[in-house]
Amino acid sequence: MSAAHARSVPRRRTRAQRGRLRRGLRIAATALALGVALDLAYLAWLWPDWDALAHGPVPKSAFIEAYEASREAGDEPLPPLRWKPVPYPQISNTLKRTVVVAEDARFWRHEGIDYDAVREAVDTNLEQGKIVVGASTISQQTAKNLFLTPSRSPLRKWHELVLTWAMERKLSKQRILELYLNVAQFGRGVFGAEAAARHYWGTSAAALSWRQSAELAAALPSPVADNPATRTARFQRRVRKIERFQAAVR
């Protein structure tokens, strides 16, 4: 083999490698473009009629529909759905203030994402070496409950953020809180403040006391396990913590 031929072999191999790299990049770019297109199509399918959501009746949430589907499938015995949406004025101011203080203290000031809470949650979780606190706002939880699933995948979180961004620009803060309090889960099969008030105490959401409001707010992080009926130790600790928060807003 001549010296010139020997020198040409590495160059041919390098060109072949570059060709494979270009083909790989084209395939990756095509797959990425297809993924983005499919995701946009999914978001378009999910996209609500914001005007109807801003002014119409409270819709049945995706979480409520999922509960009904599970109950109908009969995979496990589930109690009947309890859900009775009511207008904002028919929910006690006590419950509104308690839920905001307990779940999202900066609700009235942020634009859907509480970046201060995100930073605080990251610092706490890094310090503990595990996820012990979250930073989802009431707006994010409303978007998730209304349109998405309980999945914790990054893609679901992305959809939640997009829908939250749109919701904050299309709906008033009062309407977002009204929706949240009408679709949030407060126990197995118990959705919304009115159904919860009637189920646990035989009263209306308009007549909830400070203690009852604290107990409903304490159920929000894990409503099936911790609620006014189960009264677990974790639930009781959270109630006491929320009652301390309440003292600051009375």
N, C-alpha and C positions, 0 to 999 in steps of 0.2 A: 504494500500500500504506500503510495507516494505521500510525502509530507503534506502536500497541498490537499490531497484527498482526506488525510487524517484530520486536518484542521477543519474541513467542511462538515464532518460528521456531527460534532457538538453543535454547530450552527443549525443543522437540519433538525436535530433533536430539540433545540431551543425554540425553533419556529413551530414545531409540532406541539410543544408544551404551551406556547402562547396561543396556538389555535384551540387547544382543549380548554384553556382558561377562558378564552373569549366565548366559546360555546357554552361553557358552564355559567358564565355571567349572563349570557342571553337567556338561558333557561331559568336562572334565578330571577332575572328581571321580569320575565314573562309570568312566572309563578306569583311574584309579588304583585304585579299589575292585576292578575286574575283574582288574587286574594282581596285586594283593595276594592275591586269592582263588585265582588260578591258581598263584601262587608257593607259597601254603600247601598247595594240592593236590599240587604237585610234591614239596614237602618231606615231606608225609604218605606219598606213594608211595615216597620214598627211605628213610623212617624205618626203621631196622633193629629187630630184636628184640634189645634191649640185654641181656636176661638170657642169651640164647643166645650173644651176642658176648662177654659177660663170662666165660662158663664153657665154652662149646663149642669145637669145633675151629676153627682159623684158617680163615676163609672165603677164597675166591678174590676178589681185589680187582677193582674196576672197571678199573684199569690193566691187570691181567693179562688180563681178558676182552677189553679193547680190543686188546691185543697179539694174542691168539688170533684175533680177528675180522679184523685186518689181514693176518695170515699166511694165513688161509683165503681171504681175498679175492684174494690173490696180486698185489696192487698192486706189491709189491717183494719180492725174495727175502729171507726172514727165517729165522733158525735156529729149531729146535724150542724150545718153551718148556721152561725149566729152573726148576722150583719144587718144593721139598720142605719144607713147614712142619714145624717141630719145637717141642717144648715149651720153655718158658723155661729150665729147668735144663740143657737140651742146647745152649745158646748160651753161649759162653765169657764169663766176667765181663770179660775183657780187651776184647772187642768191645763189650760193653754200656757200659763206662766210656768207651771211646774215642769211640763214636758220640755219647754224651751230651755229652762235652766238646767235640767238634768241631761238633756240630749245634745243641745247645740246652743250654748250660751250666747254666741255671737250671730245667731240666726238672722236677726233684723238688720245686721250691719254687713255681712259678707254677701257675695254675689253667687253663691252656690257652693263654692269650695272655701273652706276655712284653712288658709295656708298656715296660720299660727298653730292651729290644732294639729295639722299634719306634722309640722316640725316638732311639736311637743310629743306627739305619738311616736315618731321615729326615735327621738332621744330616749324616751322611756323604754321602748321595745329593745333598743340596742343595749341599754343599761341592764335590762332583765335577761337579755339573751334569748328572748322569745316574744311572740306577739301577745301582749297583755291588754293593750288598748287600741281602739281604732280612732278614725278621725272623720267618719262619714257624717255629713251634715243632714239635717232634716230634709233638705231639698234632694240630696242624693238618695236618701232612704225612700222618699216619695217616688222618685223616678224608678228606682229598683222595684218597689212594690207594685207600682202601676203597670210596668211594661216588661220586666225582665224575670229572671229566675233566681233561686237562691245560690246558683253556681258562684264559685269564687275565682273563676278563671280570669286571666288578664284581659281577654277579649270582652267578657261581660262587664268588667270594670270600665273599659274604654267606652262601651255603649252607655253605661251609666253616666259617665262624665259628659258625653255629648248631649244626652237627653237632659241632664241637669242644667247645662249651659243654656240650652234652648228654653227650658221651663222658666228659668230665672228671667228671661227676656220677654216671655210671652204671658206670664201669670204674675199676679201680685203676690207679695209675701203672705198676705192674709189668706189668699186662695190656696197657696201651697200648704200652709198650716192646716187649713180646713180639710184638704184632701188627705193629708197625712193622718190626722186624727180620725178620719173616717175609714181608712183602709189598714192602718197599723194593726198588727196582731197582738192580742192581750191574753191569749190562752189557746188551747187546742180547739180550733174551730170558731174562736171568738175574734171577730174583726171589727174594729171601730169602737169609738168611745161609748156610743149609745148602747150597743149590744153588750159591751163589757159592764157598763154601769148596771144594766138590767139583770145580767147574768149573775154578777157577784153580790149585788146589794139590793136588787129590786127597785132601783131608782133610775132617774134619767141622767144623761150626761150634763144637763143644765144644773142639776142639784148636787153634784159631787162635792164632797168636803175636801179640806186640805189633806187629811189622812188618806181618804180614798184616792185622791189625785196622786199622792205620793206612791201608793201601791200600784196604780196603773202605770205610772212612769217607771217604777222599779221592774215591771214585767217586760218592758220593751226589749232589753238585750237578749233574753232567752225565754220567750213567753210560754212555751210548752212546759219547760221544766220549772220555771220560777214565776209564780203568779199568785194572786190573792187566795187561790184554792189550795195550792201545794204548800205555800208558806215555808219554803226551805230556809235553811240558815243563811244561804247566800242572798235570798230574796229579802230577808229581814234586815241584813246588814245594809243592803242597798236602800231600803226604805228609810232607815235611820240616817243614812248619808243624804238622801234627798230632802228629808225633813230639815236638816241643817241648811241646805240650800234654800229651802222655802222661806226660812226665817229672814233671809236677806232680801226677799222680794215682797214681803207682806206690807 
